[in-house]
């Protein structure tokens, strides 16, 4: 990579440091009004940063690619996602390897990032997320032809702390499918999200996916996940590239959808959202969590989160083959059109629905 040859000069008439640089026919001027050596360094640093961003290669500092990667994610993913990425880069990746040249980055350097984050007390899940972010960054760098490094051996320390996942217990599920009552302003009433809670356990949807469901996503006994509602109230394409997926809706799940539609009609709510709020718009996650907490408290159920209903789905479907479970949860590889709508895939979706339906029935119909 070419390096700057000139230095910033003090322009007395304008009371500032100034430096002119050129790259690929484009000329730029950078300045600093800070007097003394600090101002000179500041102006030259601006020029160097611009040159690095213009002339990327194996001699470019890694932090240049980190910034470019973040800007790419900011332009193409949800706010929640790119803000999380920005935090990982700022807090754990840049401090360790940001100043190194991309061509000299090794897998051991990247492992040092993981180890540094581990020493900071992060959980196994967060460390896994940082590792995934690093892998995505390096893929981004390979596309820029700046490196050929493929860090497939990054490891999470064995003693990284793991968060304990809570799930609904069998007695909780029996209550969920037998009681629809909750409290509102200290009065007992019907919980208008009861069918959403049940549908979540029956399908394993993420809370955001559940609240983003629209009636137009359903054709016959097929439902396709197209979007999610995040904590900020934004509608996004979903958590990851596998989130948009088809599901088969039969048995108890189909009944919950039918009853939900009837409930909205009875309330006089015309909405494109399946689990709509009273204003016919989508339900905010914060609102949904509060409603769920009230329901659990009134029915004396275990204190779990709406997301842990998804964990419950995983737990009760222990007999479902792992491949089918990954498809249901949106953890599988992207599906092409033929794969989604072909007979083999349709059969898989029906099998998933059958496993889920039978698993719930087995629990709620079991006598004490």
C-alpha positions as CSV (number, residue, x, y, z in Angstrom):
1,X,0.0,0.0,0.0
2,X,1.3,3.5,-0.9
3,X,2.2,5.7,2.0
4,X,1.9,9.5,2.3
5,X,5.1,11.4,1.5
6,X,4.2,14.9,2.5
7,X,3.5,16.5,5.8
8,X,0.9,18.9,7.1
9,X,1.9,22.6,7.1
10,X,0.7,25.5,9.2
11,X,-1.3,28.1,7.2
12,X,-1.0,31.3,9.1
13,X,-3.8,33.2,7.3
14,X,-6.3,30.5,8.2
15,X,-4.8,29.5,11.6
16,X,-4.9,25.8,10.8
17,X,-2.8,22.9,9.9
18,X,-3.4,21.7,6.3
19,X,-2.3,18.7,4.2
20,X,-3.2,17.8,0.6
21,X,-3.2,14.1,-0.5
22,X,-4.2,12.4,-3.7
23,X,-5.3,8.8,-4.6
24,X,-6.4,7.4,-7.9
25,X,-6.8,10.9,-9.4
26,X,-8.9,12.3,-6.5
27,X,-7.4,15.1,-4.4
28,X,-8.4,15.8,-0.8
29,X,-7.5,18.4,1.8
30,X,-7.5,17.7,5.5
31,X,-7.1,20.3,8.3
32,X,-6.9,20.8,12.0
33,X,-7.3,24.1,13.9
34,X,-5.5,22.8,16.9
35,X,-2.2,24.7,17.3
36,X,1.1,22.9,17.9
37,X,2.2,19.4,17.2
38,X,-1.1,17.9,18.2
39,X,-2.9,19.7,15.4
40,X,-0.3,18.6,12.9
41,X,-0.6,15.0,13.9
42,X,-4.5,15.2,13.8
43,X,-4.5,16.6,10.3
44,X,-2.1,13.9,9.1
45,X,-4.0,11.2,10.8
46,X,-7.2,12.2,8.9
47,X,-5.2,12.0,5.6
48,X,-3.7,8.7,6.4
49,X,-7.1,7.2,7.3
50,X,-8.5,8.4,4.0
51,X,-5.6,6.9,2.1
52,X,-5.9,3.6,3.9
53,X,-9.6,3.4,3.0
54,X,-8.8,4.1,-0.6
55,X,-5.9,1.8,-1.0
56,X,-6.9,-1.4,0.7
57,X,-4.6,-4.4,0.5
58,X,-2.7,-6.8,2.7
59,X,-0.8,-3.9,4.1
60,X,-3.9,-2.1,5.3
61,X,-4.6,-1.9,9.0
62,X,-7.3,-4.4,10.1
63,X,-9.3,-1.6,11.7
64,X,-10.0,-0.1,8.2
65,X,-11.8,-3.4,7.3
66,X,-13.6,-3.5,10.6
67,X,-15.0,0.0,9.9
68,X,-16.0,-1.0,6.4
69,X,-17.6,-4.2,7.6
70,X,-19.6,-2.3,10.2
71,X,-20.8,0.2,7.6
72,X,-21.8,-2.7,5.3
73,X,-23.8,-4.3,8.1
74,X,-25.4,-1.0,9.1
75,X,-26.7,-0.6,5.5
76,X,-27.9,-4.1,5.2
77,X,-29.1,-5.5,8.6
78,X,-31.3,-4.5,11.5
79,X,-30.4,-1.9,14.0
80,X,-30.2,-4.4,16.8
81,X,-27.8,-6.5,14.7
82,X,-25.4,-3.8,13.6
83,X,-25.3,-2.2,17.0
84,X,-24.3,-5.5,18.5
85,X,-21.6,-5.9,15.9
86,X,-20.3,-2.4,16.6
87,X,-20.0,-3.2,20.3
88,X,-18.1,-6.4,19.6
89,X,-15.7,-4.6,17.3
90,X,-15.2,-1.6,19.6
91,X,-14.9,-3.5,22.9
92,X,-13.0,-6.7,21.9
93,X,-11.7,-6.9,18.4
94,X,-10.1,-3.4,17.8
95,X,-8.2,-3.3,21.1
96,X,-6.5,-6.6,20.3
97,X,-5.9,-6.6,16.5
98,X,-7.2,-3.3,15.1
99,X,-3.7,-1.9,14.5
100,X,-2.3,-5.0,12.8
101,X,-2.0,-5.1,9.1
102,X,-4.6,-7.5,7.5
103,X,-1.9,-9.4,5.7
104,X,-0.2,-10.3,9.1
105,X,-3.3,-11.3,10.9
106,X,-3.1,-15.0,11.9
107,X,-5.6,-17.4,13.4
108,X,-3.7,-17.1,16.7
109,X,-4.3,-13.4,16.7
110,X,-8.0,-13.9,16.3
111,X,-8.0,-16.6,19.0
112,X,-6.4,-13.9,21.2
113,X,-9.6,-11.8,20.7
114,X,-11.7,-14.7,21.9
115,X,-9.4,-15.2,24.9
116,X,-9.5,-11.5,25.7
117,X,-13.3,-11.5,25.7
118,X,-13.3,-14.7,27.8
119,X,-11.1,-13.0,30.4
120,X,-13.6,-10.1,30.5
121,X,-16.1,-12.6,32.0
122,X,-18.4,-13.1,28.9
123,X,-20.7,-16.1,28.6
124,X,-20.2,-19.0,26.2
125,X,-23.1,-17.7,24.1
126,X,-21.6,-14.2,23.8
127,X,-18.2,-15.7,23.0
128,X,-19.8,-17.8,20.3
129,X,-21.4,-14.6,18.9
130,X,-18.1,-12.9,18.8
131,X,-16.5,-15.9,17.0
132,X,-19.3,-15.8,14.4
133,X,-18.7,-12.0,14.0
134,X,-15.0,-12.6,13.4
135,X,-15.8,-15.3,10.8
136,X,-18.1,-12.9,9.0
137,X,-15.4,-10.2,9.1
138,X,-12.8,-12.5,7.6
139,X,-15.2,-13.6,4.9
140,X,-15.7,-9.9,4.1
141,X,-11.9,-9.4,3.9
142,X,-11.4,-12.4,1.7
143,X,-13.9,-10.9,-0.8
144,X,-11.7,-7.8,-0.8
145,X,-8.8,-10.0,-1.8
146,X,-6.9,-8.7,1.2
147,X,-6.4,-12.1,2.9
148,X,-6.9,-15.8,2.3
149,X,-7.2,-16.6,6.0
150,X,-10.0,-18.9,6.9
151,X,-10.1,-19.1,10.8
152,X,-12.0,-22.3,11.2
153,X,-10.2,-23.4,14.3
154,X,-11.3,-20.6,16.7
155,X,-12.2,-22.2,20.1
156,X,-14.4,-21.1,23.0
157,X,-12.6,-21.9,26.3
158,X,-14.0,-25.0,28.0
159,X,-14.8,-23.3,31.3
160,X,-16.7,-20.4,29.7
161,X,-19.8,-19.9,31.8
162,X,-23.1,-21.1,30.2
163,X,-26.4,-19.5,30.9
164,X,-29.0,-21.9,32.2
165,X,-31.9,-22.1,29.8
166,X,-35.3,-22.2,31.6
167,X,-38.3,-24.0,30.0
168,X,-41.9,-24.5,30.8
169,X,-42.5,-27.6,32.9
170,X,-45.2,-30.2,32.0
171,X,-47.6,-28.7,34.6
172,X,-47.0,-25.3,33.1
173,X,-48.0,-26.6,29.7
174,X,-51.1,-28.2,31.0
175,X,-52.2,-24.9,32.5
176,X,-51.2,-23.1,29.3
177,X,-53.6,-25.3,27.2
178,X,-56.4,-25.3,29.7
179,X,-56.5,-21.8,31.1
180,X,-57.0,-18.6,29.1
181,X,-57.5,-16.3,32.1
182,X,-55.2,-13.5,33.3
183,X,-55.5,-10.2,35.1
184,X,-55.8,-6.7,33.8
185,X,-56.0,-3.7,36.1
186,X,-56.5,-6.1,39.0
187,X,-59.5,-7.8,37.3
188,X,-59.7,-11.3,36.0
189,X,-60.3,-11.5,32.2
190,X,-59.5,-13.5,29.1
191,X,-55.9,-13.1,27.9
192,X,-56.1,-11.8,24.3
193,X,-52.6,-13.3,23.6
194,X,-53.4,-16.8,24.8
195,X,-53.3,-18.2,21.3
196,X,-50.0,-16.5,20.6
197,X,-48.4,-18.2,23.7
198,X,-49.8,-21.6,22.6
199,X,-48.8,-21.1,19.0
200,X,-45.3,-20.2,20.1
201,X,-44.9,-23.5,22.0
202,X,-46.4,-25.4,19.0
203,X,-44.1,-23.9,16.4
204,X,-40.9,-22.8,18.1
205,X,-41.1,-19.3,16.6
206,X,-39.0,-16.5,18.0
207,X,-41.1,-13.9,19.8
208,X,-40.3,-11.3,17.1
209,X,-41.3,-13.8,14.3
210,X,-44.5,-14.6,16.2
211,X,-45.5,-10.9,16.4
212,X,-44.5,-10.2,12.8
213,X,-46.8,-12.9,11.4
214,X,-49.3,-11.7,8.9
215,X,-52.4,-13.4,7.5
216,X,-50.9,-13.1,4.1
217,X,-48.1,-15.4,5.1
218,X,-50.5,-18.3,5.4
219,X,-51.7,-20.3,2.4
220,X,-53.7,-23.4,3.2
221,X,-51.7,-25.3,5.8
222,X,-48.4,-23.6,4.9
223,X,-47.0,-20.6,6.7
224,X,-43.8,-18.8,5.6
225,X,-41.8,-16.6,8.0
226,X,-41.0,-13.4,6.2
227,X,-40.2,-10.9,9.0
228,X,-39.8,-10.2,12.6
229,X,-40.5,-7.3,15.0
230,X,-37.5,-6.4,17.2
231,X,-37.3,-4.7,20.6
232,X,-37.1,-1.3,19.0
233,X,-40.4,-1.8,17.2
234,X,-38.7,-2.1,13.8
235,X,-39.9,-4.7,11.3
236,X,-36.8,-6.7,10.0
237,X,-36.2,-9.6,7.7
238,X,-35.4,-11.8,10.8
239,X,-32.5,-12.7,12.9
240,X,-30.4,-14.3,10.2
241,X,-30.5,-15.5,6.6
242,X,-32.1,-18.8,7.6
243,X,-34.9,-17.1,9.6
244,X,-37.2,-16.8,6.5
245,X,-38.5,-20.4,6.2
246,X,-41.7,-22.4,5.6
247,X,-43.7,-24.3,8.2
248,X,-46.6,-26.7,8.0
249,X,-49.5,-25.7,10.2
250,X,-51.8,-28.6,11.2
251,X,-53.5,-30.0,14.2
252,X,-53.4,-27.9,17.3
253,X,-51.4,-25.1,15.7
254,X,-54.1,-24.8,13.0
255,X,-56.8,-24.6,15.6
256,X,-55.0,-21.8,17.5
257,X,-54.8,-19.8,14.3
258,X,-58.5,-20.3,13.6
259,X,-59.5,-19.3,17.1
260,X,-57.2,-16.3,17.0
261,X,-58.9,-15.1,13.8
262,X,-62.3,-15.5,15.3
263,X,-61.2,-13.6,18.4
264,X,-60.1,-10.6,16.3
265,X,-63.3,-10.7,14.4
266,X,-65.3,-10.6,17.7
267,X,-63.2,-7.7,18.9
268,X,-63.9,-5.9,15.6
269,X,-60.1,-5.7,14.8
270,X,-59.2,-5.7,11.1
271,X,-55.5,-6.2,10.9
272,X,-53.0,-7.9,8.6
273,X,-51.1,-9.1,11.7
274,X,-52.1,-12.4,13.2
275,X,-51.4,-11.5,16.8
276,X,-52.4,-7.8,16.4
277,X,-52.5,-5.2,19.2
278,X,-55.8,-3.5,20.0
279,X,-54.9,-0.7,17.6
280,X,-54.7,-3.3,14.7
281,X,-51.0,-2.8,14.4
282,X,-48.3,-5.3,15.4
283,X,-47.8,-6.0,19.1
284,X,-44.6,-4.6,20.6
285,X,-42.3,-7.2,22.3
286,X,-42.3,-5.2,25.5
287,X,-46.1,-5.2,25.7
288,X,-46.1,-9.0,24.9
289,X,-43.6,-9.8,27.6
290,X,-45.7,-7.9,30.2
291,X,-48.8,-9.7,29.2
292,X,-47.0,-13.1,29.4
293,X,-45.7,-12.3,32.8
294,X,-49.2,-11.4,34.1
295,X,-50.5,-14.6,32.7
296,X,-47.8,-16.7,34.3
297,X,-48.3,-15.0,37.7
298,X,-52.0,-15.4,37.7
299,X,-51.8,-19.1,36.7
300,X,-49.0,-19.8,39.1
301,X,-46.6,-20.9,36.3
302,X,-42.8,-21.0,36.2
303,X,-41.2,-17.6,35.6
304,X,-39.8,-18.0,32.1
305,X,-39.5,-15.5,29.2
306,X,-41.4,-15.6,25.9
307,X,-38.1,-16.6,24.2
308,X,-37.9,-19.6,26.6
309,X,-41.1,-20.9,25.1
310,X,-38.9,-21.5,22.0
311,X,-36.5,-23.4,24.3
312,X,-39.5,-25.4,25.5
313,X,-40.3,-26.3,22.0
314,X,-36.8,-27.7,21.6
315,X,-37.0,-29.6,24.8
316,X,-40.4,-31.3,24.3
317,X,-39.5,-32.3,20.7
318,X,-36.6,-34.4,21.8
319,X,-37.7,-37.3,19.6
320,X,-37.7,-35.1,16.4
321,X,-34.7,-35.7,14.2
322,X,-32.1,-33.0,14.5
323,X,-32.3,-32.1,10.8
324,X,-36.0,-31.5,11.0
325,X,-35.6,-29.5,14.2
326,X,-33.1,-27.2,12.6
327,X,-35.5,-26.6,9.7
328,X,-38.3,-25.7,12.1
329,X,-36.1,-23.3,14.1
330,X,-34.5,-21.6,11.2
331,X,-31.1,-23.0,11.8
332,X,-30.8,-24.9,8.5
333,X,-29.1,-23.9,5.3
334,X,-31.0,-21.6,2.9
335,X,-33.6,-23.4,0.9
336,X,-34.1,-22.9,-2.8
337,X,-37.5,-22.7,-4.4
338,X,-37.5,-26.3,-5.5
339,X,-36.4,-27.4,-2.0
340,X,-39.2,-25.3,-0.3
341,X,-42.0,-26.3,-2.5
342,X,-40.9,-29.8,-3.7
343,X,-42.5,-33.0,-2.4
344,X,-39.6,-34.0,-0.3
345,X,-39.6,-30.7,1.6
346,X,-43.3,-30.7,1.9
347,X,-43.1,-34.1,3.5
348,X,-40.4,-32.8,5.9
349,X,-42.6,-29.9,7.0
350,X,-45.6,-32.2,7.6
351,X,-43.4,-34.5,9.7
352,X,-42.2,-31.5,11.8
353,X,-45.8,-30.5,12.4
354,X,-46.7,-34.0,13.4
355,X,-43.9,-34.4,15.8
356,X,-44.7,-31.0,17.5
357,X,-48.4,-31.8,17.7
358,X,-47.9,-35.2,19.2
359,X,-45.3,-34.0,21.7
360,X,-47.7,-31.4,23.2
361,X,-50.6,-33.8,23.2
362,X,-48.6,-36.4,25.0
363,X,-47.8,-33.9,27.8
364,X,-51.2,-32.2,28.3
365,X,-53.2,-35.4,28.0
366,X,-51.0,-37.3,30.5
367,X,-52.8,-37.9,33.7
368,X,-51.2,-37.0,37.0
